[in-house]
Amino acid sequence: MRAAHIAEPGGPEVLSVTDVPAPVAGPGEVLLDVVATAVNKADTLQRQGFYPVPPGSSEILGLECSGRVAALGEGVTGWSVGDEACALLVGGGYAEQVAVPVGQLMPVPAGVDLVTAAALPEVACTVWSNVFMTAGLEAGETFLVHGGAGGIGTFAIQLASAWGAKVATTAGSTEKLATCAELGADITVNYREEDFVEVVRSATDGRGADVVLDNMGAKYLARNVDVLAPDGRLVVIGLQGGTKAELDLNKLLRKRASVTATALRGRPVEQKAAICADVVEHVWPLVADGQVRPVVHATMPLERLAEAHALMDASGHVGKIVLTVAD
């Protein structure tokens, strides 16, 4: 089958498409004929050699995909050959076929075409598991997400808004912030020109944010703690701003606040299955009725994956970048 190949760690130019052995569905797995996949920040980090795959997992890039069921592994029920689905992956999405644990296979939400569905699993599972399952965001609370114009950000804004939260976000341009506002952000902050702590506090009568979803890590740690409201919850899901910073425990103690750092890719399959089931139950109905929609910046064929990665590296996109694999 055709699949993405990384010649050596480096820039987008190290990527190509080559022929590799096709996977086989093992016990409890489903083999998918991939129709489309999507580019995530983790893919670019893996390409650069900074994000090794979990032991025993596919070295092929791709943390999500959409497609049609090609074969069922031993013990799999509830799916039939030909069914359309989207899937959360540990890797392997940039290919014509991928084997998926059945618990990470999800139906395509009503009203979403099969190609666009490839842009949903990673962001939906990331946002739902961290913002709602871990941080417990409730209606009426204030939610801050950094990088609101990205794939996770555009989805988080919509989902939190649909849930009844007051949504704040950061982005690096007036155009991106305008898009965030259209998606439901109540408070927008240009991080190049404004201090998000001051803006969010001002907009909440000094209270701050009840939940913060952060992809920056060390660079934003101190200010994220500063912006937390009493009983606030900070969830760190990315380390774009470094891995080490000083944490003022006294500030956390006085606020009764918490800091959680978590990643989706390395979770056990049982946890991922529980997250996927929750997403289908709670998130897919909001997608089906239009309250939450996938935001796709560009769609291009798998052979243009180097171009797609260059676009991701330049941070000029809004929402997701989708790669089509088959018709």
Secondary structure, DSSP 8 states (H G I E B T S, - for coil): -EEEEESSSSSGGGEEEEE-------TTEEEEEEEEEEE-HHHHHHHTTSS---TTS--S--SEEEEEEEEE-TT--S--TT-EEEEE-SS--SBSEEEEEGGGEEE--TT--TTGGGGSHHHHHHHIIIIIIIS---TTSEEEESSTTBHHHHHHHHHHHHTT-EEEEEESSHHHHHHHHHHT-SEEEETTTS-HHHHHHHHTTT--EEEEEES-THHHHHHHHHHEEEEEEEEE---TT-S-----HHHHHHHT-EEEE--STTS-HHHHHHHHHHHHHHTHHHHHTTSS---EEEEEEGGGHHHHHHHHHHT---BEEEEE---
